Amino acid sequence: MSSIDQSGTFTLGDRAVRRLGYGAMQLAGPGVFGPPKDHDAAVAVLREAIASGVDHIDTSDFYGPHVTNQIIREALHPYPDDLVIVTKIGARRGADKSWIPAFSPAELTQAVHDNLRNLGLDALDVVNLRCMIDPHHPAEGSIEAPLSVLADLQRQGLVRHIGLSHVTPTQVAEGRRICKIVGVQNHYNLAHRDDDALIDQLARDGIAYVPYFPLGGFNPLQSSTLSAVAARLDATPMQVALAWLLRRSPNILLIPGTSSLLHLRENLAAAACALPDDAINELEHVAGIVPA
Ligand SMILES: NC(=O)c1ccc[n+]([C@@H]2O[C@H](COP(=O)([O-])OP(=O)(O)OC[C@H]3O[C@@H](n4cnc5c(N)ncnc54)[C@H](OP(=O)(O)O)[C@@H]3O)[C@@H](O)[C@H]2O)c1
C-alpha cells in the first residue's frame, strides 16, 4: 500500500477520491497573481502529485487569473480518468490583485466558460460557488440567486456537481434546498475551529468537507504544542496538522497547497502519520479547547 492510500477515501460527487489531495492556488505568482516564479517547478509539483496517487485537485480560474488552470492543463492534460478537478466561481481579479465579487448571471456563466477553456474540459467535475458577501468571513445572506444560475449551468451539462465555499451553516441549508450540494469548502484547521458543528452535520449527511488553509494558509501554523507533538512522533508540524484533520472526521478531504516538491512529499507522507489519543487531546489546546 502506498502511503497516500493510508488516508482512505470519501465520496465527492459520484466518485471516491483519496482523502489527501492537492490545492493549486500556490502555483500562481505572489498574491495569487501572474505567473509563478518557477514555471517548471509548478509543472513538476502537479505531475508528482498525480504520480503519487493524488486524484483530487482544487483550483480556480481566478488564481492568476487563468494562470493556475493553464499550468494544470499543460502539466496534466489529457487528464487521468480518475482525477477530480474542483474549481470555484464568484470572484474576479482587479489589475491591483484585488478579489472582486462576480455574482451576476453573466459573470458566473463567464467564469464557468473560462474554467472550461483554460482547463481544456467539456464539463467541470465540481464547481464551488464561493460566497463573497464578506470576502474575509462567511456572512449571512441568501445565495439563492447565484446558486440558481449555477444549477442552470449544471442542467446544461457544463457542470457535473455543485459545492459551496465560504458559507455559513444557514447558507448550506438554503443551498441544499436549491440543488444537490456535494461538498463545502471553508476555512478550517487545527487553530481555526468555527466549523466543528457543521463538519459533524455534513458527516452525518455524507457530504464532503474540504478545509481551505489546512496548514494555516498564507501564515502557516506555528504553535509550541504542535511542534512538541510533532517532535515526539518524529514527524513535522505540518504533517501533524494534516494528520489531525484526517483523524478529525471521515468526510474531511485535504487540499494542502504548495509550490515546492519537498513540501508536497512531506504533506503526502502525512497519510501515514498515526496520532495517538494523547496527542489528539494535547492538540485540542492549539485552538484553546480544553478536552473533556
Ligand atoms: N475556497 C476558498 O475561498 C479558498 C481560499 C483559499 C484557498 N483555497 C484552496 O485551498 C488550498 C489550500 O490552501 P492554501 O494553499 O491557501 O493554504 P495551506 O495549504 O494552508 O498552506 C499553504 C502555505 O503553506 C506552505 N506550505 C505547504 N506545505 C508546507 C510544508 N510541508 N512545510 C512548510 N510550509 C508549507 C506553502 O508554501 P510553499 O509553497 O513554500 O510550500 C504556503 O505558503 C489552496 O491551494 C486553494 O486551492 C480555497
The ligand as an SDF file (V2000), in Angstrom:
LIG
                    3D

 48 52  0  0  0  0  0  0  0  0999 V2000
  -12.4810   28.4540   -1.1570 N   0  0  0  0  0  0  0  0  0  0  0  0
  -11.6610   29.4270   -0.8280 C   0  0  0  0  0  0  0  0  0  0  0  0
  -12.0640   30.5420   -0.5710 O   0  0  0  0  0  0  0  0  0  0  0  0
  -10.1900   29.1460   -0.7290 C   0  0  0  0  0  0  0  0  0  0  0  0
   -9.3440   30.0780   -0.1130 C   0  0  0  0  0  0  0  0  0  0  0  0
   -8.0000   29.7690   -0.0270 C   0  0  0  0  0  0  0  0  0  0  0  0
   -7.5010   28.5910   -0.5420 C   0  0  0  0  0  0  0  0  0  0  0  0
   -8.3520   27.6960   -1.1410 N   0  0  0  0  0  0  0  0  0  0  0  0
   -7.8450   26.3940   -1.6480 C   0  0  0  0  0  0  0  0  0  0  0  0
   -7.2780   25.7020   -0.5560 O   0  0  0  0  0  0  0  0  0  0  0  0
   -5.9700   25.2440   -0.8990 C   0  0  0  0  0  0  0  0  0  0  0  0
   -5.1300   25.1810    0.3590 C   0  0  0  0  0  0  0  0  0  0  0  0
   -4.9780   26.4620    0.9280 O   0  0  0  0  0  0  0  0  0  0  0  0
   -3.6360   27.3070    0.8270 P   0  0  0  0  0  0  0  0  0  0  0  0
   -2.7380   26.7230   -0.2140 O   0  0  0  0  0  0  0  0  0  0  0  0
   -4.0090   28.7240    0.7010 O   0  0  0  0  0  0  0  0  0  0  0  0
   -3.0330   27.1660    2.2830 O   0  0  0  0  0  0  0  0  0  0  0  0
   -2.3700   25.9560    3.0920 P   0  0  0  0  0  0  0  0  0  0  0  0
   -2.4550   24.6810    2.3360 O   0  0  0  0  0  0  0  0  0  0  0  0
   -2.9100   26.0280    4.4690 O   0  0  0  0  0  0  0  0  0  0  0  0
   -0.8570   26.4500    3.2060 O   0  0  0  0  0  0  0  0  0  0  0  0
   -0.1110   26.8060    2.1050 C   0  0  0  0  0  0  0  0  0  0  0  0
    1.1350   27.5360    2.6210 C   0  0  0  0  0  0  0  0  0  0  0  0
    1.8960   26.6450    3.4240 O   0  0  0  0  0  0  0  0  0  0  0  0
    3.1910   26.4500    2.8170 C   0  0  0  0  0  0  0  0  0  0  0  0
    3.4670   25.0090    2.9600 N   0  0  0  0  0  0  0  0  0  0  0  0
    2.8550   23.9800    2.3210 C   0  0  0  0  0  0  0  0  0  0  0  0
    3.3550   22.8060    2.7340 N   0  0  0  0  0  0  0  0  0  0  0  0
    4.3050   23.0970    3.6460 C   0  0  0  0  0  0  0  0  0  0  0  0
    5.1850   22.3170    4.4180 C   0  0  0  0  0  0  0  0  0  0  0  0
    5.1870   20.9920    4.3370 N   0  0  0  0  0  0  0  0  0  0  0  0
    6.0540   22.9580    5.2670 N   0  0  0  0  0  0  0  0  0  0  0  0
    6.0650   24.3010    5.3600 C   0  0  0  0  0  0  0  0  0  0  0  0
    5.2420   25.1140    4.6440 N   0  0  0  0  0  0  0  0  0  0  0  0
    4.3840   24.5120    3.7940 C   0  0  0  0  0  0  0  0  0  0  0  0
    3.0710   26.8980    1.4000 C   0  0  0  0  0  0  0  0  0  0  0  0
    4.2890   27.4230    0.9360 O   0  0  0  0  0  0  0  0  0  0  0  0
    5.2090   26.6320   -0.1520 P   0  0  0  0  0  0  0  0  0  0  0  0
    4.5950   26.9050   -1.4960 O   0  0  0  0  0  0  0  0  0  0  0  0
    6.5500   27.2510    0.0420 O   0  0  0  0  0  0  0  0  0  0  0  0
    5.1810   25.1870    0.2060 O   0  0  0  0  0  0  0  0  0  0  0  0
    2.0230   28.0000    1.5190 C   0  0  0  0  0  0  0  0  0  0  0  0
    2.6360   29.2030    1.9530 O   0  0  0  0  0  0  0  0  0  0  0  0
   -5.4890   26.2800   -1.9220 C   0  0  0  0  0  0  0  0  0  0  0  0
   -4.3850   25.8040   -2.6590 O   0  0  0  0  0  0  0  0  0  0  0  0
   -6.7470   26.5200   -2.7100 C   0  0  0  0  0  0  0  0  0  0  0  0
   -6.8840   25.5100   -3.7080 O   0  0  0  0  0  0  0  0  0  0  0  0
   -9.6720   27.9550   -1.2320 C   0  0  0  0  0  0  0  0  0  0  0  0
  1  2  1  0
  2  3  2  0
  2  4  1  0
  4  5  1  0
  4 48  2  0
  5  6  2  0
  6  7  1  0
  7  8  2  0
  8  9  1  0
  8 48  1  0
  9 10  1  0
  9 46  1  0
 10 11  1  0
 11 12  1  0
 11 44  1  0
 12 13  1  0
 13 14  1  0
 14 15  2  0
 14 16  1  0
 14 17  1  0
 17 18  1  0
 18 19  2  0
 18 20  1  0
 18 21  1  0
 21 22  1  0
 22 23  1  0
 23 24  1  0
 23 42  1  0
 24 25  1  0
 25 26  1  0
 25 36  1  0
 26 27  1  0
 26 35  1  0
 27 28  2  0
 28 29  1  0
 29 30  1  0
 29 35  2  0
 30 31  1  0
 30 32  2  0
 32 33  1  0
 33 34  2  0
 34 35  1  0
 36 37  1  0
 36 42  1  0
 37 38  1  0
 38 39  2  0
 38 40  1  0
 38 41  1  0
 42 43  1  0
 44 45  1  0
 44 46  1  0
 46 47  1  0
M  CHG  2   8   1  16  -1
M  END
$$$$
